[in-house]
Protein backbone atom coordinates (compact mmCIF):
# COMPACT_ATOMS: atom_id res chain seq x y z
CA UNK A 1 0.00 0.00 0.00
CA UNK A 2 0.94 3.66 -0.02
CA UNK A 3 3.62 4.90 2.36
CA UNK A 4 2.65 7.29 5.17
CA UNK A 5 3.70 10.87 4.53
CA UNK A 6 2.75 14.25 3.14
CA UNK A 7 3.08 15.72 -0.33
CA UNK A 8 2.37 19.04 -1.96
CA UNK A 9 2.99 21.02 -5.12
CA UNK A 10 3.05 24.68 -6.07
CA UNK A 11 3.49 26.43 -9.43
CA UNK A 12 6.95 27.82 -10.20
CA UNK A 13 8.42 29.85 -13.06
CA UNK A 14 9.33 26.81 -15.18
CA UNK A 15 6.91 24.16 -13.85
CA UNK A 16 6.18 23.09 -10.29
CA UNK A 17 7.98 22.70 -6.98
CA UNK A 18 7.17 19.33 -5.41
CA UNK A 19 7.68 18.61 -1.71
CA UNK A 20 7.35 15.13 -0.23
CA UNK A 21 7.89 14.09 3.38
CA UNK A 22 8.20 10.39 4.23
CA UNK A 23 9.26 8.93 7.56
CA UNK A 24 12.66 7.25 7.11
CA UNK A 25 11.45 4.33 9.24
CA UNK A 26 8.71 3.62 6.64
CA UNK A 27 11.49 3.14 4.08
CA UNK A 28 13.61 1.02 6.43
CA UNK A 29 16.52 3.49 6.20
CA UNK A 30 18.72 5.38 8.66
CA UNK A 31 19.95 8.37 6.65
CA UNK A 32 23.08 10.36 7.33
CA UNK A 33 25.15 13.13 5.77
CA UNK A 34 26.60 11.78 2.51
CA UNK A 35 24.20 8.82 2.27
CA UNK A 36 23.45 8.00 -1.38
CA UNK A 37 20.37 6.24 -2.76
CA UNK A 38 19.06 5.26 -6.18
CA UNK A 39 16.30 7.78 -6.88
CA UNK A 40 13.91 9.09 -9.49
CA UNK A 41 10.92 11.31 -8.82
CA UNK A 42 8.02 10.29 -11.08
CA UNK A 43 4.50 11.62 -11.35
CA UNK A 44 1.72 9.34 -12.55
CA UNK A 45 -1.23 11.19 -14.12
CA UNK A 46 -4.79 9.96 -13.88
CA UNK A 47 -7.66 12.25 -14.89
CA UNK A 48 -10.33 9.56 -14.56
CA UNK A 49 -12.05 10.16 -11.24
CA UNK A 50 -12.87 6.90 -9.46
CA UNK A 51 -10.65 4.77 -11.73
CA UNK A 52 -7.17 3.50 -10.92
CA UNK A 53 -5.43 3.86 -14.30
CA UNK A 54 -2.14 5.45 -15.33
CA UNK A 55 -2.55 7.75 -18.32
CA UNK A 56 0.99 9.10 -18.35
CA UNK A 57 4.22 9.09 -16.32
CA UNK A 58 6.79 11.89 -16.09
CA UNK A 59 10.13 11.30 -14.34
CA UNK A 60 13.05 13.50 -13.33
CA UNK A 61 15.47 11.04 -14.91
CA UNK A 62 15.05 10.96 -18.71
CA UNK A 63 16.39 7.41 -19.14
CA UNK A 64 14.32 5.86 -16.30
CA UNK A 65 13.05 2.39 -17.26
CA UNK A 66 10.20 0.76 -15.33
CA UNK A 67 11.38 -1.97 -12.91
CA UNK A 68 15.05 -1.41 -13.77
CA UNK A 69 16.86 -0.06 -10.68
CA UNK A 70 20.05 0.50 -12.70
CA UNK A 71 18.24 3.32 -14.53
CA UNK A 72 17.72 5.37 -11.35
CA UNK A 73 19.52 8.63 -10.70
CA UNK A 74 21.47 9.19 -7.46
CA UNK A 75 20.15 11.14 -4.49
CA UNK A 76 22.89 12.26 -2.05
CA UNK A 77 21.84 13.64 1.34
CA UNK A 78 23.57 16.78 2.59
CA UNK A 79 23.14 18.01 6.16
CA UNK A 80 22.14 21.68 6.29
N, CA, C and O atoms as a GROMACS GRO file, in nm:
protein
  320
    1UNK      N    1   0.081  -0.119   0.000
    1UNK     CA    2   0.000   0.000   0.000
    1UNK      C    3   0.085   0.125   0.000
    1UNK      O    4   0.208   0.116   0.000
    2UNK      N    5   0.021   0.240   0.000
    2UNK     CA    6   0.094   0.366  -0.002
    2UNK      C    7   0.171   0.386   0.128
    2UNK      O    8   0.130   0.338   0.234
    3UNK      N    9   0.283   0.458   0.119
    3UNK     CA   10   0.362   0.490   0.236
    3UNK      C   11   0.299   0.607   0.311
    3UNK      O   12   0.235   0.692   0.248
    4UNK      N   13   0.316   0.613   0.444
    4UNK     CA   14   0.265   0.729   0.517
    4UNK      C   15   0.352   0.850   0.487
    4UNK      O   16   0.473   0.837   0.472
    5UNK      N   17   0.292   0.967   0.479
    5UNK     CA   18   0.370   1.088   0.453
    5UNK      C   19   0.282   1.199   0.404
    5UNK      O   20   0.159   1.188   0.401
    6UNK      N   21   0.345   1.307   0.365
    6UNK     CA   22   0.275   1.425   0.314
    6UNK      C   23   0.339   1.467   0.183
    6UNK      O   24   0.459   1.449   0.162
    7UNK      N   25   0.257   1.524   0.095
    7UNK     CA   26   0.308   1.572  -0.033
    7UNK      C   27   0.233   1.699  -0.071
    7UNK      O   28   0.119   1.720  -0.031
    8UNK      N   29   0.300   1.782  -0.149
    8UNK     CA   30   0.237   1.904  -0.196
    8UNK      C   31   0.308   1.955  -0.320
    8UNK      O   32   0.420   1.914  -0.350
    9UNK      N   33   0.242   2.043  -0.392
    9UNK     CA   34   0.299   2.102  -0.512
    9UNK      C   35   0.254   2.247  -0.522
    9UNK      O   36   0.146   2.284  -0.477
   10UNK      N   37   0.342   2.330  -0.582
   10UNK     CA   38   0.305   2.468  -0.607
   10UNK      C   39   0.366   2.510  -0.741
   10UNK      O   40   0.475   2.465  -0.777
   11UNK      N   41   0.296   2.596  -0.814
   11UNK     CA   42   0.349   2.643  -0.943
   11UNK      C   43   0.479   2.720  -0.923
   11UNK      O   44   0.496   2.788  -0.822
   12UNK      N   45   0.568   2.709  -1.018
   12UNK     CA   46   0.695   2.782  -1.020
   12UNK      C   47   0.714   2.841  -1.159
   12UNK      O   48   0.634   2.815  -1.249
   13UNK      N   49   0.817   2.918  -1.178
   13UNK     CA   50   0.842   2.985  -1.306
   13UNK      C   51   0.846   2.888  -1.423
   13UNK      O   52   0.784   2.913  -1.527
   14UNK      N   53   0.917   2.776  -1.408
   14UNK     CA   54   0.933   2.681  -1.518
   14UNK      C   55   0.866   2.547  -1.492
   14UNK      O   56   0.912   2.446  -1.544
   15UNK      N   57   0.759   2.543  -1.414
   15UNK     CA   58   0.691   2.416  -1.385
   15UNK      C   59   0.632   2.419  -1.246
   15UNK      O   60   0.552   2.506  -1.213
   16UNK      N   61   0.670   2.321  -1.165
   16UNK     CA   62   0.618   2.309  -1.029
   16UNK      C   63   0.730   2.276  -0.932
   16UNK      O   64   0.832   2.219  -0.971
   17UNK      N   65   0.710   2.313  -0.806
   17UNK     CA   66   0.798   2.270  -0.698
   17UNK      C   67   0.721   2.163  -0.621
   17UNK      O   68   0.610   2.187  -0.574
   18UNK      N   69   0.780   2.045  -0.610
   18UNK     CA   70   0.717   1.933  -0.540
   18UNK      C   71   0.788   1.911  -0.408
   18UNK      O   72   0.912   1.911  -0.402
   19UNK      N   73   0.712   1.892  -0.301
   19UNK     CA   74   0.768   1.861  -0.171
   19UNK      C   75   0.702   1.735  -0.119
   19UNK      O   76   0.579   1.723  -0.120
   20UNK      N   77   0.785   1.640  -0.074
   20UNK     CA   78   0.735   1.513  -0.023
   20UNK      C   79   0.807   1.483   0.107
   20UNK      O   80   0.929   1.492   0.115
   21UNK      N   81   0.732   1.447   0.209
   21UNK     CA   82   0.789   1.408   0.338
   21UNK      C   83   0.747   1.266   0.370
   21UNK      O   84   0.628   1.236   0.381
   22UNK      N   85   0.845   1.179   0.386
   22UNK     CA   86   0.820   1.039   0.422
   22UNK      C   87   0.902   1.006   0.546
   22UNK      O   88   1.018   1.047   0.555
   23UNK      N   89   0.845   0.935   0.642
   23UNK     CA   90   0.926   0.893   0.756
   23UNK      C   91   1.032   0.793   0.711
   23UNK      O   92   1.001   0.696   0.643
   24UNK      N   93   1.158   0.816   0.750
   24UNK     CA   94   1.266   0.725   0.711
   24UNK      C   95   1.237   0.583   0.756
   24UNK      O   96   1.272   0.487   0.686
   25UNK      N   97   1.175   0.567   0.872
   25UNK     CA   98   1.145   0.433   0.924
   25UNK      C   99   1.053   0.356   0.829
   25UNK      O  100   1.064   0.234   0.818
   26UNK      N  101   0.963   0.428   0.759
   26UNK     CA  102   0.871   0.362   0.664
   26UNK      C  103   0.948   0.304   0.546
   26UNK      O  104   0.902   0.210   0.482
   27UNK      N  105   1.065   0.362   0.518
   27UNK     CA  106   1.149   0.314   0.408
   27UNK      C  107   1.253   0.214   0.456
   27UNK      O  108   1.325   0.154   0.375
   28UNK      N  109   1.263   0.195   0.588
   28UNK     CA  110   1.361   0.102   0.643
   28UNK      C  111   1.503   0.154   0.633
   28UNK      O  112   1.597   0.076   0.621
   29UNK      N  113   1.520   0.288   0.637
   29UNK     CA  114   1.652   0.349   0.620
   29UNK      C  115   1.689   0.433   0.742
   29UNK      O  116   1.602   0.484   0.813
   30UNK      N  117   1.818   0.447   0.765
   30UNK     CA  118   1.872   0.538   0.865
   30UNK      C  119   1.966   0.634   0.794
   30UNK      O  120   2.085   0.605   0.780
   31UNK      N  121   1.915   0.748   0.748
   31UNK     CA  122   1.995   0.837   0.665
   31UNK      C  123   2.103   0.910   0.745
   31UNK      O  124   2.093   0.925   0.867
   32UNK      N  125   2.203   0.955   0.675
   32UNK     CA  126   2.308   1.036   0.734
   32UNK      C  127   2.370   1.123   0.627
   32UNK      O  128   2.350   1.101   0.507
   33UNK      N  129   2.447   1.224   0.670
   33UNK     CA  130   2.515   1.313   0.577
   33UNK      C  131   2.601   1.232   0.481
   33UNK      O  132   2.684   1.152   0.526
   34UNK      N  133   2.583   1.252   0.352
   34UNK     CA  134   2.660   1.178   0.251
   34UNK      C  135   2.598   1.047   0.207
   34UNK      O  136   2.650   0.983   0.115
   35UNK      N  137   2.487   1.006   0.270
   35UNK     CA  138   2.420   0.882   0.227
   35UNK      C  139   2.371   0.898   0.083
   35UNK      O  140   2.320   1.004   0.046
   36UNK      N  141   2.387   0.794   0.003
   36UNK     CA  142   2.345   0.800  -0.138
   36UNK      C  143   2.246   0.688  -0.166
   36UNK      O  144   2.261   0.576  -0.118
   37UNK      N  145   2.144   0.719  -0.244
   37UNK     CA  146   2.037   0.624  -0.276
   37UNK      C  147   2.002   0.635  -0.424
   37UNK      O  148   2.009   0.742  -0.482
   38UNK      N  149   1.963   0.522  -0.484
   38UNK     CA  150   1.906   0.526  -0.618
   38UNK      C  151   1.774   0.600  -0.609
   38UNK      O  152   1.695   0.573  -0.519
   39UNK      N  153   1.747   0.692  -0.702
   39UNK     CA  154   1.630   0.778  -0.688
   39UNK      C  155   1.584   0.830  -0.823
   39UNK      O  156   1.664   0.864  -0.910
   40UNK      N  157   1.454   0.837  -0.839
   40UNK     CA  158   1.391   0.909  -0.949
   40UNK      C  159   1.254   0.954  -0.900
   40UNK      O  160   1.179   0.874  -0.843
   41UNK      N  161   1.222   1.079  -0.920
   41UNK     CA  162   1.092   1.131  -0.882
   41UNK      C  163   1.002   1.124  -1.004
   41UNK      O  164   1.030   1.187  -1.106
   42UNK      N  165   0.894   1.046  -0.994
   42UNK     CA  166   0.802   1.028  -1.108
   42UNK      C  167   0.661   1.065  -1.067
   42UNK      O  168   0.619   1.039  -0.954
   43UNK      N  169   0.590   1.125  -1.158
   43UNK     CA  170   0.450   1.162  -1.135
   43UNK      C  171   0.364   1.082  -1.231
   43UNK      O  172   0.384   1.085  -1.353
   44UNK      N  173   0.267   1.011  -1.176
   44UNK     CA  174   0.172   0.934  -1.255
   44UNK      C  175   0.043   1.015  -1.266
   44UNK      O  176  -0.014   1.056  -1.165
   45UNK      N  177  -0.003   1.038  -1.388
   45UNK     CA  178  -0.123   1.120  -1.412
   45UNK      C  179  -0.244   1.032  -1.436
   45UNK      O  180  -0.238   0.937  -1.514
   46UNK      N  181  -0.352   1.064  -1.369
   46UNK     CA  182  -0.479   0.996  -1.388
   46UNK      C  183  -0.590   1.099  -1.376
   46UNK      O  184  -0.616   1.152  -1.268
   47UNK      N  185  -0.656   1.128  -1.488
   47UNK     CA  186  -0.766   1.225  -1.489
   47UNK      C  187  -0.903   1.159  -1.480
   47UNK      O  188  -1.005   1.227  -1.490
   48UNK      N  189  -0.906   1.029  -1.462
   48UNK     CA  190  -1.033   0.956  -1.456
   48UNK      C  191  -1.074   0.935  -1.311
   48UNK      O  192  -1.028   0.842  -1.245
   49UNK      N  193  -1.160   1.022  -1.262
   49UNK     CA  194  -1.204   1.016  -1.124
   49UNK      C  195  -1.272   0.881  -1.095
   49UNK      O  196  -1.360   0.838  -1.169
   50UNK      N  197  -1.228   0.817  -0.986
   50UNK     CA  198  -1.287   0.690  -0.946
   50UNK      C  199  -1.226   0.568  -1.013
   50UNK      O  200  -1.263   0.455  -0.981
   51UNK      N  201  -1.132   0.589  -1.106
   51UNK     CA  202  -1.065   0.477  -1.173
   51UNK      C  203  -0.916   0.479  -1.142
   51UNK      O  204  -0.854   0.585  -1.137
   52UNK      N  205  -0.859   0.362  -1.121
   52UNK     CA  206  -0.717   0.350  -1.092
   52UNK      C  207  -0.643   0.310  -1.219
   52UNK      O  208  -0.612   0.192  -1.240
   53UNK      N  209  -0.615   0.410  -1.305
   53UNK     CA  210  -0.543   0.386  -1.430
   53UNK      C  211  -0.431   0.489  -1.442
   53UNK      O  212  -0.442   0.600  -1.391
   54UNK      N  213  -0.324   0.452  -1.508
   54UNK     CA  214  -0.214   0.545  -1.533
   54UNK      C  215  -0.224   0.591  -1.677
   54UNK      O  216  -0.212   0.510  -1.769
   55UNK      N  217  -0.245   0.722  -1.697
   55UNK     CA  218  -0.256   0.775  -1.832
   55UNK      C  219  -0.121   0.824  -1.885
   55UNK      O  220  -0.097   0.820  -2.006
   56UNK      N  221  -0.035   0.870  -1.795
   56UNK     CA  222   0.100   0.910  -1.835
   56UNK      C  223   0.190   0.909  -1.712
   56UNK      O  224   0.144   0.910  -1.598
   57UNK      N  225   0.322   0.907  -1.739
   57UNK     CA  226   0.422   0.909  -1.632
   57UNK      C  227   0.533   1.004  -1.674
   57UNK      O  228   0.584   0.996  -1.786
   58UNK      N  229   0.570   1.095  -1.584
   58UNK     CA  230   0.679   1.189  -1.609
   58UNK      C  231   0.779   1.170  -1.496
   58UNK      O  232   0.743   1.172  -1.379
   59UNK      N  233   0.908   1.153  -1.532
   59UNK     CA  234   1.013   1.130  -1.434
   59UNK      C  235   1.123   1.235  -1.445
   59UNK      O  236   1.142   1.296  -1.550
   60UNK      N  237   1.195   1.256  -1.334
   60UNK     CA  238   1.305   1.350  -1.333
   60UNK      C  239   1.428   1.295  -1.404
   60UNK      O  240   1.519   1.371  -1.437
   61UNK      N  241   1.431   1.168  -1.428
   61UNK     CA  242   1.547   1.104  -1.491
   61UNK      C  243   1.503   1.057  -1.630
   61UNK      O  244   1.423   0.965  -1.640
   62UNK      N  245   1.554   1.118  -1.735
   62UNK     CA  246   1.505   1.096  -1.871
   62UNK      C  247   1.522   0.952  -1.920
   62UNK      O  248   1.447   0.909  -2.007
   63UNK      N  249   1.618   0.878  -1.867
   63UNK     CA  250   1.639   0.741  -1.914
   63UNK      C  251   1.582   0.637  -1.817
   63UNK      O  252   1.619   0.520  -1.824
   64UNK      N  253   1.493   0.677  -1.727
   64UNK     CA  254   1.432   0.586  -1.630
   64UNK      C  255   1.352   0.478  -1.703
   64UNK      O  256   1.269   0.509  -1.788
   65UNK      N  257   1.378   0.352  -1.669
   65UNK     CA  258   1.305   0.239  -1.726
   65UNK      C  259   1.232   0.167  -1.614
   65UNK      O  260   1.292   0.135  -1.511
   66UNK      N  261   1.105   0.141  -1.632
   66UNK     CA  262   1.020   0.076  -1.533
   66UNK      C  263   1.083  -0.055  -1.486
   66UNK      O  264   1.128  -0.136  -1.568
   67UNK      N  265   1.087  -0.076  -1.357
   67UNK     CA  266   1.138  -0.197  -1.291
   67UNK      C  267   1.285  -0.227  -1.322
   67UNK      O  268   1.327  -0.342  -1.316
   68UNK      N  269   1.362  -0.124  -1.354
   68UNK     CA  270   1.505  -0.141  -1.377
   68UNK      C  271   1.580  -0.045  -1.284
   68UNK      O  272   1.599   0.071  -1.318
   69UNK      N  273   1.622  -0.094  -1.165
   69UNK     CA  274   1.686  -0.006  -1.068
   69UNK      C  275   1.818   0.053  -1.116
   69UNK      O  276   1.865   0.152  -1.060
   70UNK      N  277   1.880  -0.006  -1.219
   70UNK     CA  278   2.005   0.050  -1.270
   70UNK      C  279   1.981   0.179  -1.348
   70UNK      O  280   2.076   0.250  -1.381
   71UNK      N  281   1.855   0.211  -1.379
   71UNK     CA  282   1.824   0.332  -1.453
   71UNK      C  283   1.789   0.449  -1.361
   71UNK      O  284   1.753   0.557  -1.409
   72UNK      N  285   1.800   0.431  -1.230
   72UNK     CA  286   1.772   0.537  -1.135
   72UNK      C  287   1.884   0.640  -1.134
   72UNK      O  288   1.999   0.609  -1.167
   73UNK      N  289   1.851   0.762  -1.096
   73UNK     CA  290   1.952   0.863  -1.070
   73UNK      C  291   2.006   0.840  -0.929
   73UNK      O  292   1.972   0.741  -0.866
   74UNK      N  293   2.090   0.931  -0.880
   74UNK     CA  294   2.147   0.919  -0.746
   74UNK      C  295   2.108   1.039  -0.662
   74UNK      O  296   2.129   1.153  -0.703
   75UNK      N  297   2.050   1.012  -0.545
   75UNK     CA  298   2.015   1.114  -0.449
   75UNK      C  299   2.118   1.107  -0.337
   75UNK      O  300   2.133   1.003  -0.273
   76UNK      N  301   2.189   1.218  -0.312
   76UNK     CA  302   2.289   1.226  -0.204
   76UNK      C  303   2.239   1.323  -0.100
   76UNK      O  304   2.206   1.437  -0.133
   77UNK      N  305   2.232   1.280   0.026
   77UNK     CA  306   2.184   1.364   0.134
   77UNK      C  307   2.297   1.455   0.184
   77UNK      O  308   2.411   1.412   0.200
   78UNK      N  309   2.262   1.581   0.209
   78UNK     CA  310   2.357   1.678   0.259
   78UNK      C  311   2.294   1.745   0.382
   78UNK      O  312   2.184   1.800   0.375
   79UNK      N  313   2.365   1.739   0.495
   79UNK     CA  314   2.314   1.801   0.616
   79UNK      C  315   2.324   1.952   0.604
   79UNK      O  316   2.429   2.004   0.565
   80UNK      N  317   2.215   2.022   0.638
   80UNK     CA  318   2.214   2.168   0.629
   80UNK      C  319   2.199   2.230   0.765
   80UNK      O  320   2.196   2.352   0.777
   0.00000   0.00000   0.00000
